[in-house]
Amino acid sequence: MVFIKISSVVDKTITTSSLNAIENLKLYLDKGWTIDIIPGIVYDRVKDKVEDVNFNSYFVSDILNKSLNEYNGKGKILIKDYKSRC
């Protein structure tokens, strides 16, 4: 499940947990909006607990790095607790 919220407090900001947000919300980014990507919540069957998605895991950071490298519009992209591997 993906979370998306258009902020009523911060001007022109969309907060989402989608790893495809840069691609899916490109029209907003091109119009100068800010996309704030936060970790989603997943259930780990092995550990039998709910956790935040780790943005610094190999596969997730690979997806985010690819999206960030391909985007060159005027919008701003914020990613909570993410360390780029580029």
C-alpha positions in Angstrom: 0.0 0.0 0.0 1.3 3.5 -0.9 0.7 6.6 1.1 0.2 10.0 -0.7 -0.8 13.3 0.9 -1.0 16.8 -0.6 0.0 19.1 2.2 -2.3 21.8 3.4 0.4 23.3 5.6 3.6 23.3 3.4 2.9 25.0 0.1 3.0 22.9 -3.0 4.3 19.7 -1.2 3.2 16.1 -1.8 4.3 13.6 0.8 4.3 9.9 -0.3 5.8 6.5 0.6 5.9 5.5 -3.1 9.3 4.5 -4.4 8.1 5.4 -7.9 7.0 8.9 -6.8 9.5 10.8 -9.0 8.2 9.0 -12.1 4.5 9.0 -11.1 4.4 12.6 -9.9 6.7 14.1 -12.6 4.1 16.5 -13.8 3.9 18.1 -10.3 7.7 18.2 -10.0 8.0 19.9 -13.4 5.6 22.6 -12.1 7.9 23.3 -9.2 6.2 21.2 -6.5 8.2 19.4 -3.7 7.9 15.7 -3.4 8.7 14.5 0.2 9.3 10.7 0.1 9.0 9.0 3.5 9.5 5.3 4.3 6.5 3.1 3.9 5.5 0.4 6.4 5.9 -3.3 5.6 5.2 -6.5 7.4 8.2 -8.8 7.7 6.9 -12.4 7.9 10.2 -13.8 9.0 10.6 -11.4 12.0 6.8 -11.3 12.5 6.8 -7.5 12.9 5.9 -4.3 11.1 8.9 -2.1 10.1 9.7 1.0 8.0 11.2 0.4 4.6 14.9 0.8 4.8 15.8 3.4 2.1 19.5 2.5 2.5 19.1 -1.2 1.6 20.7 -2.2 -1.7 17.5 -2.7 -3.8 15.6 0.4 -2.5 18.6 2.7 -2.8 19.1 1.4 -6.4 15.6 2.3 -7.3 15.9 5.8 -5.7 19.3 6.5 -7.2 18.1 5.6 -10.7 15.0 7.9 -10.4 17.1 10.7 -8.9 19.7 10.5 -11.7 17.1 10.5 -14.4 15.1 13.5 -13.1 16.3 17.0 -14.1 13.2 19.2 -13.6 12.7 22.2 -11.4 10.9 20.5 -8.5 12.5 19.6 -5.3 12.8 16.0 -4.0 13.2 15.3 -0.3 13.9 11.7 0.9 13.8 11.0 4.6 16.9 9.2 6.1 18.4 8.4 2.7 22.1 8.3 1.8 22.7 8.4 -1.9 25.2 5.8 -3.2 26.1 7.9 -6.2 
